[in-house]
Amino acid sequence: MSEHPYARRVPWAPAREISTAALLGQVLFLVAVALGFAAMGGVLGRDLDPGTARLLSFAGFGMLIVAAFVQRLRFGSLGMGWLFATALVIGMGIGPFLNTLIEVQPGAVQAAAGGTALTVLACGLGGFALSRDLAPWMRPLSIAVLVLVVVSIVAVVFTSALSPFLSLLIFGVSALLIVVDFNYLRKHGTEADAVWLATGIFVSIINIFLSLLNIFSSD
């Protein structure tokens, strides 16, 4: 996540030409599978104690950072496996928190899920529709998300709470990153970009969902 997670093209990856529709299908399939692994992780980790869940959340964040620096984790079967493993760990980390909210504030969970779906749909369509090349915005937006996520982790560790304002900032920057991702996919994407684009979109979706969950559950 230090640039866009994985924004640099992998020099030895097979950058074969692919139609936009085919690349979109590959990316969305990988995102859907990653979300499935995150959901499975949430179920498996729903009864974990808070300390273990927090460690798993840190581990998932660390796995994203590792993939940002290890180029072989950005494409191919190894990249896909790392993405799915990361999603599973992240899901286990948020499992207890999500399970508690489902029991005490199911409306907040439903609102967050619906808001996430609408946001991703709107931002994805917007990124495809924009004629301007937004690739230069990947790095600054990703750095902004990284800083905000680190600040939110520190806030949760030391205060056990995350302000709605900070959640709103993470939501906004993550939504903009989805716009940039889909714009990049349309204008520059090759087959070698499928895994890292899917990873970036998956991370943004998780950020948006958790941000909305915090906002709605704070009402």
N, C-alpha and C positions, 0 to 999 in steps of 0.2 A: 504494500500500500504506500510505499514511499514515493513512487511515481504514481501512475495509475498502476494498481498491482500488476506488474508485468508489461508495462507499456513499451519496452524496447523489443524490437523485432529480434527473434532468435536467429543468429547467423547461420547455424547448420540445420535449422528446421526446414522441412520441405515446403517452401512457399509457393505451392502450385496454385494456378488460377482456379477460381471456383465462382459459380454464379452467386449473386447476392442472395437469391432465394435459398440456394442450397446451403450457403454459409449460415444464414439466419436459422434455418432448420437445425443445423448441427449445434449452434450456440444455444438455442432455446431448449433443445433436447438435453444438453449437458446441464443447463441451469435447472431444468425440471428434475433431473436425476439427483443433482446436488441438494435441492430442496427436499427431495424424498429422503435422502440420507440424514439431513438435518432434522426432519420430522421423526425419523426412526431414532435418532440420538435423543431427541426430546422425550420420547416414550421410555427409552432405556434408562435415561438419567433422571426421571421424574422424582425418584425417591432418594436421590443422593443428598448428603448433608451439604449445607451451604459452602463450607470450606472446600470440599472436593469439587463442587460445581464451579467455584471461583477459579480453582487451579486449572480445571479443564478449559474454562473460558480464556485464561491466559495462554494455555497451550495452543488453542485454536488460533489466537491472535499471532502467536509465535510462528505457527506453521505458515500463515500467510506471509509473514516477513521473510521466512526462509525461502519460500517460492519466489518472492520478489528479487532475490539475489542469486538463486540457483536456476540458471536458464533451462536446464533439462527438465525442470518441473513445470514448464510453461506450455508444453506441447506433447502430443502423442499419448500413448497408453500410460506412461509414467505420470505425466501431468494430470491425466484424468483420474488415476488412482489417488494421487495426492489431493486433488480437489475434493473427491468424495470422502476421503479420510478426514480432511479438514472440516468438511460440512458435518460429518458424524460427531466429531469432537466438539464443535461449536454447539450443535444441538444438545449434546449431553450437558454442556455447561449451562445452557439456559433452561434445561428441563425442569428443575425444581421451581424456579421463578415462574415459568409459564404454567406449570401444573397448579401452583397456588392461585394464580390469577384466574385460571379456568374455573376453580372452585368458588372463589369469592367475588370475582368481577368478570363473569363470562361475557357481558356486554362490551367491556373494554377490549377483550381479545377479538371478538367478532368485528368491532369497529376498526381495530388496527389491521386485521387481515383484509377487510374490505378496502380500507384506505390505501393499503400497500398495493393491492391489485390495481386499483384505479390509477394510482400514481405511476406505477411501472408502465401500464398501458399508455397513459397520456404522454409520458416522457419518451417511451420507445417510439411512438408515432411521431412525436415532435422531432426527435433526432433524425428519423428517416426523412421527414418532410423538409427540414432546413437545407437550403442549398449551400450555405456557408460551411467551409471546412472548420470543424471545431477541435481538431486534433491538438493544436497548441494549448488547449485548456486542460488537457489530461493531467499534466504534471502539477500545476498550481492547485487544481481542485483536489487531487489525491493527497497532496501535502496538507491541505486544509482539513481533509477528513482524518488523516493520520493524527494531526495535532488535536483535533476535537475528540477523537476516540481515546487518545492517551489522557486528555484532561478528564473525560468522563470516567475512565477507569480509576484515576486517582480520586475523583470525587466519591465514587462508590466505595472504594476501599476505606477512605478516611471519614466519610460522613454517612455511608450506607444509603445515600440518596442521590438522585440526578435531577437537576433543575429542568423544568419544562422548557426554559429558554435554550439551554444547551441541547436538549433533545430536538428542538425546532431547528437549530443551526445544523445539526447532523442530518436531519431529514432533508433540509434544503440543499445542502452540498451533495449529498448522496443522490438526490433526484437529478441534479444537474449532471452528475457523472453518468447516469443512465442515458441522458440525452446525448452526451459526448460519445459514449460507447456505441450506441446505435448509429450515430452519425459516422463514426470511424468505420464501423462494419460495412456501411453502404459505400463509402468512398474509397477505403483503402484495404479492406479485409481480404485475406487469402486464407487458404485452408490451415496454414500454420498458426493463424491467430485465434482459432476457435476456442481452445482451452483457456487462454488468458482472458479473452473477452468474456467467456462464460464465468470465469472466476470473479472478474470485476463486477459483472452484473449481479452475481449471487451475493457478493459482499454488500453491494448497495442495497439489495432487497432486504437482507438481514438488518442492516443499519436503519432502513426506513421503517421496517416492522417494529423493531425494538424502540425506536424513537416515538412512533405513534402509540405504542403500548404504554410507554412511560407517560406520555401526555394525557391519554384517555384515562389511565388508571389514577392519575393525580387529581382528576376532577372531583 
